[in-house]
Amino acid sequence: MEAMDKPSTHHRTWQDAHVSIDDATITLRTMNGREFELASDQAPSISLMELGKGIISYIQSHSPQDADHIPHAKDDRAYNFSVCIDDAAPLPWEDSPMIFVDFSNVYKCDIEFAVRSPREIPRKLLAGKLATLLEEYGFNFNTESENAARVDVRKSHDPGLYVWSIEAAIPPSTTIAQICAIRRELNYNSFFFSQSFTDPRMVYELVRTGGIGRLIGMAENEWLEVKSAPYEMKRDKQWQSELSEDVARFANSEYGGILIIGIRSEKREGRDVLKKLTPLPIDGRRVDRYHQSIDSHLHPPVDRLRIESVPYEDGEVVYILVPPQPEERKPFLVQGAFIDGRYQQGVISIVRRRGEHSIPVTAREIHAMLAAGRALLRREANPYREQ
């Protein structure tokens, strides 16, 4: 399938296809009853599985001569059709972006779309970064598999732009809106791609691919923090509280962040600079304990949180990636805190990060958040009040 151009319409006539999904009906365009087109803003909340089942019912009712060869939606037998999704929210450098979805059954969907960059980027470096993002959303990007997603490099017809075609398996529970959001996030990451370590995802990629030593000499900042020793060296409640607060600081920030446990820093001209790798003793249960501690102390749950470890010399380094969180999910609250050396279960704290330092959220700011939320609820309950 070609992700750069729409399917040819030569000698074909487009017609409306009214597809029923639950109690609603959406109108797609089709040329031959097997290739469909849909605008992303028509039905953003439906999943690919729901869309696939609706299209199967449409095919069965409009192609009675093929009914014996088309499986029912509940069957696992193979059938094939495709949907072109026109993204109604293009980025500034895009013109009519499209996403192609191939259905072999409602439990398996293959997706293809394009990402762009104003300059050529090493293919493996770009593929690694995009694969990480795709994996976070549940895509299959296993390069050892025959059905793996792959990145192919080819030039765009637009002067000065390079185009990469992304192909991947996608969970059928993914909604149309989520697909478009993923496509835009990947395009932002490729268009503003940088080989310098200017964002937490780049550092994450470097660490997980074995290049952690290149971080030495870099300074901590608003999205990077390091620890030389594991949290669990302290008392249970103390380390669990501190870990949750460190993750909450990044979750409440604008850019998210990455926390690396296994690097020592030192003060240089007022800044904490990464000095030396201090790998932790290998512990097969550490990552699970960190997950459990964060889950029990931090509310709401952090979206797409990743806690992983990488071997280094005779030990391991643990790293925690906190992607940027939607504003409507903030603030992230930490249940419990140490006050005057004692753990207080009933205390709820809100922390955030500014530069290299952590700062509390003030009572005035908390009140402003609550007031804004109440005002929004009043407007939604009384939409015509101010008219």
N, C-alpha and C positions, 0 to 999 in steps of 0.2 A: 504494500500500500504506500502511496506517495503522500507524505505529510505536507508538501509544499503547495500543492495545487488541489483544487476541488475536483471531484470525479467528472470526467467528460460528460457533457450533456448533448453531444452530437447525435442527432436523429432520435432524441428521446424527449418525452413531454413530462414535465413535473405535474403531479397531482396531489391533492390533499389526502392525508391518511389520518382518520379520526381514531385514535387509540384510547381505549378505556383502561384506566388504572384506578383500582378501588372504586370510589364513587365519582371520580372526576374523568373528564375526557380532554385529552390534549391533541392538538393538530400538528402532525409532522408532515413533511414533504417526501414524496417517493417517486421514483421513475419506473421501477420495475418490480416493486413489492419485496425486494430484498435489500435495497440500499435506501436508507432514510436520512433525513436531515432535520435537525432540531435546534432552535435558538436556546441558549443556555438560560435565559430569563423566563422561558415559558413554564418550566417545571423544575426549579432549582432544588427542591427538597426531595424529589423522588430518587430512589437508588437505581443502579444499573440492573439489579435483579428484577425490580418492579417494572422498569422500562422493558426489559427483555420479555417478561411474561406477557405484558400488554401487547407487544408487537407480535408475539407468537399467536395470540388470540386473533389479532387483526389478520394475519396471514391465513390462518385456518378458515376464517369466515369469508375472506375475499378470494381465496384460491381453492375452491372445493375440489377441483381436479387433482390438487396436490395433497389433499387432506390425509390420504393414507401414508404419505411419506414425511409428514411433519409431526413430530412428537408433541405430546401434551406438555405443558409447562412443568409439570411435576416429574416428568421423565428425565433420565440422564442421557438418553440417546442423542447423538450429535445432530445439530442443525446449524445452518450458517446464514447470517445476515450481518449487516454493518450499519452503524449510525455515525453520521458526521455531526458533531456538536459545534455550532458557531458560538464562540465566546463573545458575549455581548459587552464585555468590559476589556477592550484591548489596552495594552500598555502604550505609552507615547511613541515608541519606535516600531509598533506593529500595525499591520493593515489586515483586518479581517482574519484574526487567528482562528484556527480550527483544531479540533481534537477528534481523532478517528477511533472508534471502538468496534472491534470485531467480536461477534458472539459465536461461540461454538456450542455453548449451552448456558443456562442462566447462572451456573456455578463457576464459569470460567470466561473471563473477558480479557482481551488483549487491547492495549491502548497505544496510540501513537500520536505524537505532537512534536513541534519544533521549539528549540530554544536558540537564542541569538547572542552574539557577542561582537563588539566593534573591533576586536583584534583576535588574532589567532592564539589559541591556548593549547598547551600540551594535552593531547587527547586523554592520556591516562589520568592526569591531574583533574581535568574537568569531569571525567567519567566517575572518579572516586567521590568527588563532592556531590554530584547529582545522584549517585547511587545511595549515598547516605540519606539524603532527603527523601528519596523514593522509599527506602526501607522503613523510614519512620512512619510513613503512611500505609505500610503494608504491601508494597510492591515486591515482586520477585525479581531480584537483581543478582542472582547467583551465577557468576561467570562460569561455574563448573557444569551447569545444567544446559541441556540442549534447548530448553525453552527459556533461557535467560534473556532478560532485557539487554539491550545493547545500544551503544552510542556510535553513530556513524557521522563522520565529519564531511560536510559538503558546503560549498559556497552558496550564498543567497544571490538572487538577482539584484538585490539592493546594493548599491556601491558601498564598499567598506564594511559590510557585515558578513560574518561567518554564521552558518546555520548548522546546528546539530540535530539530527533526527533521533528522538527518544522513543524506544519501544519497550513495553513492559507488561507483565501480567498484573491485573488490578483486582482487588477484592470486590465482589459483586455488591457488597453492602455500601460501597462508596456512592455518595449522592452526586448529582450533576454539579451542584455548587462546590462541593469538595474537589471534584476533578478540576474545575476552573481555577480554584484557589491554588491547588498544587501546581498547575501549569504556570500560573503567574509567579509563584514563589521561585520555581526553577528558572524562569526567565530572568527574574531579578538577580538571582545568584550567578547566572552565566554572564549577563550584560555588565554587571559591576564586579566581575571576577577579578581577584587580585592574588598574586602569589606571595605578597607580604602578609604578615599575620595581623590583619586589621579587624578580624571578627572571630567570635568563638568557634564557629564552624570550621574555619581554616585550621585553628589549633587542634580541634577535635580530630580532623582528618590526619594531621601530622602525627598526633599521638598514637592513634589506632593503627597507623601504617608503619610504626617503628621509628619515626623520626623525632622522637621526643627530645633528644639531645640538642637539637637546633634551637630549643627554647631558651637555653642558658644564655644569660645576658639581657634577656627581655625583662621589662618592668611590669609589676602587677598594675592593673588598671581597673576601670569600672566594670569590665566583663571577664577579668582573669584573676583568680586567686589560687595560691598554692599552700600546701601544708607539708611539713617534713615528716610527720608521724601520723599513724592512724588514729581516728577519733576514739576508738574503743580502748585506748590506753587510759582514759579517764573513767570515772564512775559511770555506771550505766545511764542514769537519768541525765547526767551532765553532758555526756558525749552525744546522746540522742537529741537533746535540746539544741546543742551547738550545731550539729549537722543540719537539723531542720531550719535553724535560723540562717545558716549560710546559703542554703538552697533558696529560702524565701527571699533573701536580699536580691538574688538574681531574678527570681520570678516577678518581683515587684518593680524591677527596673525596666527601662525602655528596650534594651538590647538583649536581655537574657545574659548568659555567661557560662563559663566553664571553670570548674573547681578540680584541681589536680592534687592528689595526695601521694607524695613521694618525691617532692622537690623542696629543697631548703632555699630560703631567700635571705638577703642581707640588706641593711640600709646603706644606700649610696645617695648622697646629696638629697636626703629627705624622701627618697623613694625606695620601695621594696623591690629589689632586683633578684631575679632567679639566679642562684649561685651554683647549686650542686644537686645532682640526682641522689635521692636517698630511698631506694626501693624498699617496699614493705615486705615483711615475711609473707610467703604465699599462704593464703587462707581461702579455701574453696567456698566458704560460707559468708565471706565478708560482703560481697555485693548484695546477696539476699538480705542480710541483716540491715544494710543501709537502706534498701528499698522498704523494708518493713518499718523501720524507724521513721522514715519520712512520711510514709502512708499514715502512720498513727498519730503524728504530731503536726502535720501541715495540712491546712484546709484553705481552699478546695484542692483536689489533686492537681499536680503540675502536669500540663499537657505535653506529651512526647518526651518526658524525662528519660534520659539515658544514663545508666550507671554501668560502667564496664571496667575491665582491668586488662593490662597488657604486660607480658613478661619482660623483665629487664634484669640482666645478669642473673643472680641467684634468687631474685625476688620478683616483685610485681609493682606496677604503678596503677593506681585507681583514678579514674577520671569521671566526672559527672557533668553532662551537658544539659543546660537549662535553656531551651529555645525561648525566644520572645513570646510572651503570653498575651492573649487578647485582653484589651483594657477592661472589658465587661466582666472578666473573671477576677480582677484585682479589687481589693488587696488580698494577698495571701497571708493567712493568719497562722501563728505558731501557738499551739496549745502547750502551756507549761513553760516555766522559766526558773533559772537560779537567781535568787535574791538574797544577798547577805550570806552566801554559802549554803543556802537551803533551797531545795526544789519546791516550787509552789505550783501544784497541779492546776489550780483554778485560774492562773494568770494567762491572759491572751496577749501576745505581742505582735506588732506589725513593724517589720524592719525593711529597710531598703538600702541601696548602695549608691554612693556618689563618689566618683573618682576611685581612689584606693580605699576609701573609708566607709564605714557603715554608719547610718544615722537613723534615729527612730522617727516614726511618723507621729506628728504632734496631735494633741487632742483637737485643735482647731481644724486640721486636715481631715481627721476622721469624721468630725461633725459635718464638714462640707460634703464629704462623700455620701453620708447618710441623707443629708438634706437634698442633694441632687437626685438621689435615688427615689426619695419620696415624691419630689416634684415630677419626675418622669412617670411614676406610677399614677399620679393624679391626672396627668395629661392623657395617658393611655386609657384611663377609666372614663374620662370626660373629654373626648377629642374635639367637641364643638364648643367647649366652654368659652374659649378665648375668641371665637369668631363672631 
